């Protein structure tokens, strides 16, 4: 391959990519749904061309910028939903010259009734980083379809700190992943024999280390 920089290689990939079909059916409940482009569809389209032109792409850095536990009212009562907002720095590298690369920054949101909100946000972030970097068309415009209105609100805290008495709120782990209230309460109870908020847990950790008890 002739010597080309990362911009030239990505331009060549963009020129060869065609419209990607929407093969994923997303169910929204009550017999309704919509078709979308899956991460697999995008990767299957991009991967052989990146190999052909000598480009390697990957998420170089992730950071959780927001994590909340939300509530909505349904006909069956309150429903708890986990919300995650993640910033991803996606990198495109010239494999013949690893110092020649492009970073693109994307923000994505994941909402799930269990613990998959952060995973969904990461998947969306990776997919749209590739779509926008290579100008991949899906044949439609998301702005043409209005999003369904949902009345989300922050969930009422169900755990309180044994030291300060304040509600225990969700936080972020050292690796950037969300740390929900239930996990904080469980972890601090196992470690300190009582449920603590993050600030009080840090203070207790320092006290025990200073006292030589850890």
ZADO-1210 file (C-alpha; in nm, 4 decimals, padded with zeros to 6 digits):
<atoms>
<atom x="00.0000" y="00.0000" z="00.0000" code="UNK" pos="1"/>
<atom x="00.1279" y="00.3444" z="-00.0860" code="UNK" pos="2"/>
<atom x="00.2071" y="00.5717" z="00.2043" code="UNK" pos="3"/>
<atom x="-00.1131" y="00.7473" z="00.3051" code="UNK" pos="4"/>
<atom x="-00.2148" y="00.9264" z="00.6237" code="UNK" pos="5"/>
<atom x="-00.5141" y="00.8500" z="00.8433" code="UNK" pos="6"/>
<atom x="-00.7308" y="01.1156" z="00.6753" code="UNK" pos="7"/>
<atom x="-00.6687" y="00.9672" z="00.3307" code="UNK" pos="8"/>
<atom x="-00.7406" y="00.6149" z="00.4535" code="UNK" pos="9"/>
<atom x="-01.0655" y="00.7147" z="00.6231" code="UNK" pos="10"/>
<atom x="-01.1700" y="00.9098" z="00.3140" code="UNK" pos="11"/>
<atom x="-01.1140" y="00.5984" z="00.1018" code="UNK" pos="12"/>
<atom x="-01.3252" y="00.3904" z="00.3408" code="UNK" pos="13"/>
<atom x="-01.6017" y="00.6522" z="00.3352" code="UNK" pos="14"/>
<atom x="-01.6015" y="00.6509" z="-00.0445" code="UNK" pos="15"/>
<atom x="-01.6563" y="00.2735" z="-00.0574" code="UNK" pos="16"/>
<atom x="-01.9188" y="00.2452" z="00.2150" code="UNK" pos="17"/>
<atom x="-02.2798" y="00.2166" z="00.1030" code="UNK" pos="18"/>
<atom x="-02.6070" y="00.2765" z="00.2860" code="UNK" pos="19"/>
<atom x="-02.6383" y="00.0288" z="00.5747" code="UNK" pos="20"/>
<atom x="-02.9719" y="-00.1526" z="00.5967" code="UNK" pos="21"/>
<atom x="-03.1751" y="-00.1453" z="00.9172" code="UNK" pos="22"/>
<atom x="-03.1957" y="-00.5121" z="01.0180" code="UNK" pos="23"/>
<atom x="-03.2700" y="-00.4714" z="01.3890" code="UNK" pos="24"/>
<atom x="-03.6303" y="-00.4674" z="01.5098" code="UNK" pos="25"/>
<atom x="-03.6718" y="-00.2804" z="01.8390" code="UNK" pos="26"/>
<atom x="-03.9863" y="-00.3603" z="02.0359" code="UNK" pos="27"/>
<atom x="-04.1348" y="-00.0710" z="02.2331" code="UNK" pos="28"/>
<atom x="-04.4294" y="-00.2583" z="02.3848" code="UNK" pos="29"/>
<atom x="-04.8026" y="-00.2824" z="02.3091" code="UNK" pos="30"/>
<atom x="-04.7249" y="-00.4412" z="01.9726" code="UNK" pos="31"/>
<atom x="-04.5281" y="-00.1393" z="01.8550" code="UNK" pos="32"/>
<atom x="-04.1672" y="-00.1120" z="01.7435" code="UNK" pos="33"/>
<atom x="-03.9280" y="00.0288" z="01.4888" code="UNK" pos="34"/>
<atom x="-03.6375" y="-00.0849" z="01.2723" code="UNK" pos="35"/>
<atom x="-03.2857" y="00.0319" z="01.3519" code="UNK" pos="36"/>
<atom x="-02.9268" y="-00.0231" z="01.2485" code="UNK" pos="37"/>
<atom x="-02.7508" y="-00.2571" z="01.4889" code="UNK" pos="38"/>
<atom x="-02.3904" y="-00.2312" z="01.6027" code="UNK" pos="39"/>
<atom x="-02.3247" y="-00.5578" z="01.4185" code="UNK" pos="40"/>
<atom x="-02.4566" y="-00.4093" z="01.0914" code="UNK" pos="41"/>
<atom x="-02.2140" y="-00.1181" z="01.1225" code="UNK" pos="42"/>
<atom x="-01.9145" y="-00.3328" z="01.2209" code="UNK" pos="43"/>
<atom x="-01.9829" y="-00.5818" z="00.9399" code="UNK" pos="44"/>
<atom x="-01.9817" y="-00.2940" z="00.6921" code="UNK" pos="45"/>
<atom x="-01.6746" y="-00.1162" z="00.8325" code="UNK" pos="46"/>
<atom x="-01.4433" y="-00.3996" z="00.9415" code="UNK" pos="47"/>
<atom x="-01.3381" y="-00.5358" z="00.5986" code="UNK" pos="48"/>
<atom x="-01.2720" y="-00.1846" z="00.4653" code="UNK" pos="49"/>
<atom x="-01.0644" y="-00.0887" z="00.7696" code="UNK" pos="50"/>
<atom x="-00.8585" y="-00.4036" z="00.7129" code="UNK" pos="51"/>
<atom x="-00.8226" y="-00.3194" z="00.3430" code="UNK" pos="52"/>
<atom x="-00.7011" y="00.0366" z="00.4050" code="UNK" pos="53"/>
<atom x="-00.5003" y="-00.0257" z="00.7224" code="UNK" pos="54"/>
<atom x="-00.7142" y="00.1447" z="00.9869" code="UNK" pos="55"/>
<atom x="-00.7834" y="00.0180" z="01.3389" code="UNK" pos="56"/>
<atom x="-01.0614" y="00.1796" z="01.5438" code="UNK" pos="57"/>
<atom x="-01.1444" y="00.1337" z="01.9115" code="UNK" pos="58"/>
<atom x="-01.2821" y="00.3179" z="02.2185" code="UNK" pos="59"/>
<atom x="-00.9670" y="00.4761" z="02.3667" code="UNK" pos="60"/>
<atom x="-01.1383" y="00.6226" z="02.6734" code="UNK" pos="61"/>
<atom x="-01.4758" y="00.6151" z="02.8450" code="UNK" pos="62"/>
<atom x="-01.6157" y="00.8268" z="03.1242" code="UNK" pos="63"/>
<atom x="-01.9548" y="00.8130" z="03.2946" code="UNK" pos="64"/>
<atom x="-02.0736" y="01.1726" z="03.3130" code="UNK" pos="65"/>
<atom x="-02.4082" y="01.1006" z="03.4773" code="UNK" pos="66"/>
<atom x="-02.5810" y="00.8041" z="03.6403" code="UNK" pos="67"/>
<atom x="-02.9259" y="00.8198" z="03.7961" code="UNK" pos="68"/>
<atom x="-03.2007" y="00.5933" z="03.9169" code="UNK" pos="69"/>
<atom x="-03.5288" y="00.7232" z="03.7714" code="UNK" pos="70"/>
<atom x="-03.8953" y="00.6471" z="03.8313" code="UNK" pos="71"/>
<atom x="-04.2003" y="00.6530" z="03.6051" code="UNK" pos="72"/>
<atom x="-04.5657" y="00.5949" z="03.6814" code="UNK" pos="73"/>
<atom x="-04.7282" y="00.3031" z="03.4989" code="UNK" pos="74"/>
<atom x="-05.0712" y="00.1422" z="03.5210" code="UNK" pos="75"/>
<atom x="-04.9093" y="-00.1123" z="03.7543" code="UNK" pos="76"/>
<atom x="-04.7452" y="00.1449" z="03.9833" code="UNK" pos="77"/>
<atom x="-04.3947" y="00.2894" z="03.9997" code="UNK" pos="78"/>
<atom x="-04.1276" y="00.1547" z="03.7656" code="UNK" pos="79"/>
<atom x="-03.7572" y="00.2045" z="03.8390" code="UNK" pos="80"/>
<atom x="-03.5251" y="00.2731" z="03.5469" code="UNK" pos="81"/>
<atom x="-03.1471" y="00.3127" z="03.5415" code="UNK" pos="82"/>
<atom x="-03.0048" y="00.5996" z="03.3367" code="UNK" pos="83"/>
<atom x="-02.6399" y="00.6313" z="03.2258" code="UNK" pos="84"/>
<atom x="-02.4727" y="00.9018" z="03.0180" code="UNK" pos="85"/>
<atom x="-02.1266" y="00.8101" z="02.8903" code="UNK" pos="86"/>
<atom x="-01.8593" y="01.0071" z="02.7068" code="UNK" pos="87"/>
<atom x="-01.6498" y="00.7962" z="02.4692" code="UNK" pos="88"/>
<atom x="-01.3310" y="00.8981" z="02.2903" code="UNK" pos="89"/>
<atom x="-01.3211" y="00.6783" z="01.9799" code="UNK" pos="90"/>
<atom x="-00.9846" y="00.6502" z="01.8052" code="UNK" pos="91"/>
<atom x="-00.9006" y="00.5706" z="01.4423" code="UNK" pos="92"/>
<atom x="-00.5375" y="00.4651" z="01.3979" code="UNK" pos="93"/>
<atom x="-00.3145" y="00.4298" z="01.0922" code="UNK" pos="94"/>
<atom x="-00.1766" y="00.0793" z="01.1554" code="UNK" pos="95"/>
<atom x="00.1418" y="00.1584" z="00.9592" code="UNK" pos="96"/>
<atom x="00.2078" y="00.4617" z="01.1787" code="UNK" pos="97"/>
<atom x="00.0395" y="00.4325" z="01.5215" code="UNK" pos="98"/>
<atom x="00.1226" y="00.7952" z="01.6035" code="UNK" pos="99"/>
<atom x="-00.1040" y="00.8992" z="01.3149" code="UNK" pos="100"/>
<atom x="-00.4594" y="00.8856" z="01.4483" code="UNK" pos="101"/>
<atom x="-00.7875" y="01.0748" z="01.4813" code="UNK" pos="102"/>
<atom x="-00.9972" y="01.0965" z="01.7986" code="UNK" pos="103"/>
<atom x="-01.3687" y="01.1643" z="01.7911" code="UNK" pos="104"/>
<atom x="-01.5750" y="01.2320" z="02.1031" code="UNK" pos="105"/>
<atom x="-01.9330" y="01.1131" z="02.1379" code="UNK" pos="106"/>
<atom x="-02.1895" y="01.1265" z="02.4175" code="UNK" pos="107"/>
<atom x="-02.4518" y="00.8556" z="02.4505" code="UNK" pos="108"/>
<atom x="-02.7364" y="00.7682" z="02.6855" code="UNK" pos="109"/>
<atom x="-02.8573" y="00.4284" z="02.7981" code="UNK" pos="110"/>
<atom x="-03.1846" y="00.3680" z="02.9829" code="UNK" pos="111"/>
<atom x="-03.2814" y="00.0249" z="03.1116" code="UNK" pos="112"/>
<atom x="-03.5109" y="-00.1219" z="03.3762" code="UNK" pos="113"/>
<atom x="-03.2312" y="-00.3494" z="03.5006" code="UNK" pos="114"/>
<atom x="-02.8544" y="-00.2903" z="03.5017" code="UNK" pos="115"/>
<atom x="-02.7883" y="-00.2655" z="03.1272" code="UNK" pos="116"/>
<atom x="-02.8054" y="00.1135" z="03.0946" code="UNK" pos="117"/>
<atom x="-02.4281" y="00.1620" z="03.0823" code="UNK" pos="118"/>
<atom x="-02.3853" y="-00.1250" z="02.8349" code="UNK" pos="119"/>
<atom x="-02.6488" y="00.0239" z="02.6049" code="UNK" pos="120"/>
<atom x="-02.4850" y="00.3666" z="02.6255" code="UNK" pos="121"/>
<atom x="-02.1441" y="00.2199" z="02.5326" code="UNK" pos="122"/>
<atom x="-02.2941" y="00.0300" z="02.2379" code="UNK" pos="123"/>
<atom x="-02.4737" y="00.3405" z="02.1091" code="UNK" pos="124"/>
<atom x="-02.1594" y="00.5503" z="02.1498" code="UNK" pos="125"/>
<atom x="-01.9405" y="00.3078" z="01.9545" code="UNK" pos="126"/>
<atom x="-02.2006" y="00.2658" z="01.6804" code="UNK" pos="127"/>
<atom x="-02.2568" y="00.6370" z="01.6257" code="UNK" pos="128"/>
<atom x="-01.8847" y="00.7171" z="01.6418" code="UNK" pos="129"/>
<atom x="-01.8348" y="00.4864" z="01.3431" code="UNK" pos="130"/>
<atom x="-02.1438" y="00.6135" z="01.1631" code="UNK" pos="131"/>
<atom x="-02.0483" y="00.9797" z="01.1911" code="UNK" pos="132"/>
<atom x="-01.6753" y="00.9318" z="01.1259" code="UNK" pos="133"/>
<atom x="-01.7432" y="00.7424" z="00.8026" code="UNK" pos="134"/>
<atom x="-02.0623" y="00.9360" z="00.7118" code="UNK" pos="135"/>
<atom x="-02.2658" y="00.6152" z="00.7012" code="UNK" pos="136"/>
<atom x="-02.6209" y="00.6660" z="00.5776" code="UNK" pos="137"/>
<atom x="-02.9120" y="00.4554" z="00.7020" code="UNK" pos="138"/>
<atom x="-03.1580" y="00.5994" z="00.4521" code="UNK" pos="139"/>
<atom x="-03.3563" y="00.8161" z="00.6918" code="UNK" pos="140"/>
<atom x="-03.3322" y="01.1110" z="00.9288" code="UNK" pos="141"/>
<atom x="-03.3989" y="01.0529" z="01.3029" code="UNK" pos="142"/>
<atom x="-03.5239" y="01.4133" z="01.3327" code="UNK" pos="143"/>
<atom x="-03.8273" y="01.3168" z="01.1204" code="UNK" pos="144"/>
<atom x="-03.9647" y="01.0984" z="01.3997" code="UNK" pos="145"/>
<atom x="-04.0583" y="01.2469" z="01.7344" code="UNK" pos="146"/>
<atom x="-03.9472" y="01.0621" z="02.0462" code="UNK" pos="147"/>
<atom x="-04.2123" y="00.9252" z="02.2770" code="UNK" pos="148"/>
<atom x="-04.2690" y="01.1507" z="02.5785" code="UNK" pos="149"/>
<atom x="-04.1970" y="00.9782" z="02.9098" code="UNK" pos="150"/>
<atom x="-04.2343" y="01.1464" z="03.2471" code="UNK" pos="151"/>
<atom x="-03.9071" y="01.0460" z="03.4153" code="UNK" pos="152"/>
<atom x="-03.8139" y="01.1785" z="03.7586" code="UNK" pos="153"/>
<atom x="-03.5372" y="01.0975" z="04.0032" code="UNK" pos="154"/>
<atom x="-03.6202" y="00.7987" z="04.2168" code="UNK" pos="155"/>
<atom x="-03.6843" y="00.8506" z="04.5848" code="UNK" pos="156"/>
<atom x="-03.3750" y="00.7287" z="04.7730" code="UNK" pos="157"/>
<atom x="-03.4376" y="00.4075" z="04.9633" code="UNK" pos="158"/>
<atom x="-03.1114" y="00.3930" z="05.1580" code="UNK" pos="159"/>
<atom x="-02.9751" y="00.6353" z="05.4169" code="UNK" pos="160"/>
<atom x="-02.6242" y="00.6773" z="05.5541" code="UNK" pos="161"/>
<atom x="-02.5804" y="00.5412" z="05.9071" code="UNK" pos="162"/>
<atom x="-02.3281" y="00.8178" z="05.9897" code="UNK" pos="163"/>
<atom x="-02.4664" y="01.1441" z="05.8516" code="UNK" pos="164"/>
<atom x="-02.8258" y="01.0389" z="05.7991" code="UNK" pos="165"/>
<atom x="-02.8356" y="01.1735" z="05.4428" code="UNK" pos="166"/>
<atom x="-02.9726" y="00.9690" z="05.1512" code="UNK" pos="167"/>
<atom x="-02.7141" y="00.7497" z="04.9795" code="UNK" pos="168"/>
<atom x="-02.6913" y="00.8663" z="04.6182" code="UNK" pos="169"/>
<atom x="-02.5537" y="00.6912" z="04.3095" code="UNK" pos="170"/>
<atom x="-02.1904" y="00.7552" z="04.2235" code="UNK" pos="171"/>
<atom x="-01.9198" y="00.6414" z="03.9798" code="UNK" pos="172"/>
<atom x="-01.6612" y="00.3683" z="04.0360" code="UNK" pos="173"/>
<atom x="-01.2883" y="00.4204" z="03.9758" code="UNK" pos="174"/>
<atom x="-01.3173" y="00.2568" z="03.6329" code="UNK" pos="175"/>
<atom x="-01.5836" y="00.5081" z="03.5313" code="UNK" pos="176"/>
<atom x="-01.8786" y="00.2665" z="03.5486" code="UNK" pos="177"/>
<atom x="-02.1975" y="00.3606" z="03.7355" code="UNK" pos="178"/>
<atom x="-02.2176" y="00.2721" z="04.1064" code="UNK" pos="179"/>
<atom x="-02.5885" y="00.2434" z="04.1990" code="UNK" pos="180"/>
<atom x="-02.7257" y="00.3098" z="04.5455" code="UNK" pos="181"/>
<atom x="-02.7992" y="-00.0558" z="04.6188" code="UNK" pos="182"/>
<atom x="-02.4390" y="-00.1566" z="04.5415" code="UNK" pos="183"/>
<atom x="-02.2958" y="00.1252" z="04.7561" code="UNK" pos="184"/>
<atom x="-02.5160" y="00.0274" z="05.0493" code="UNK" pos="185"/>
<atom x="-02.4229" y="-00.3406" z="05.0185" code="UNK" pos="186"/>
<atom x="-02.0492" y="-00.2790" z="04.9737" code="UNK" pos="187"/>
<atom x="-02.0221" y="-00.0386" z="05.2679" code="UNK" pos="188"/>
<atom x="-02.2261" y="-00.2692" z="05.4921" code="UNK" pos="189"/>
<atom x="-01.9939" y="-00.5610" z="05.4167" code="UNK" pos="190"/>
<atom x="-01.6810" y="-00.3511" z="05.4663" code="UNK" pos="191"/>
<atom x="-01.7779" y="-00.1278" z="05.7585" code="UNK" pos="192"/>
<atom x="-02.0731" y="-00.3211" z="05.9064" code="UNK" pos="193"/>
<atom x="-02.3097" y="-00.0315" z="05.8300" code="UNK" pos="194"/>
<atom x="-02.4492" y="00.1428" z="05.5253" code="UNK" pos="195"/>
<atom x="-02.2622" y="00.4611" z="05.4390" code="UNK" pos="196"/>
<atom x="-02.2750" y="00.7297" z="05.1712" code="UNK" pos="197"/>
<atom x="-01.9666" y="00.7697" z="04.9543" code="UNK" pos="198"/>
<atom x="-01.8303" y="01.0689" z="05.1499" code="UNK" pos="199"/>
<atom x="-01.8701" y="00.8970" z="05.4872" code="UNK" pos="200"/>
<atom x="-01.7212" y="00.5760" z="05.3452" code="UNK" pos="201"/>
<atom x="-01.4120" y="00.7686" z="05.2350" code="UNK" pos="202"/>
<atom x="-01.3807" y="00.9253" z="05.5804" code="UNK" pos="203"/>
<atom x="-01.4239" y="00.5867" z="05.7510" code="UNK" pos="204"/>
<atom x="-01.1669" y="00.4292" z="05.5204" code="UNK" pos="205"/>
<atom x="-00.9144" y="00.6999" z="05.6120" code="UNK" pos="206"/>
<atom x="-00.9898" y="00.6654" z="05.9842" code="UNK" pos="207"/>
<atom x="-00.9364" y="00.2895" z="05.9786" code="UNK" pos="208"/>
<atom x="-00.6142" y="00.3184" z="05.7767" code="UNK" pos="209"/>
<atom x="-00.4768" y="00.5875" z="06.0109" code="UNK" pos="210"/>
<atom x="-00.5604" y="00.3649" z="06.3050" code="UNK" pos="211"/>
<atom x="-00.3845" y="00.0722" z="06.1398" code="UNK" pos="212"/>
<atom x="-00.7029" y="-00.1349" z="06.1346" code="UNK" pos="213"/>
<atom x="-00.6892" y="-00.2015" z="05.7600" code="UNK" pos="214"/>
</atoms>
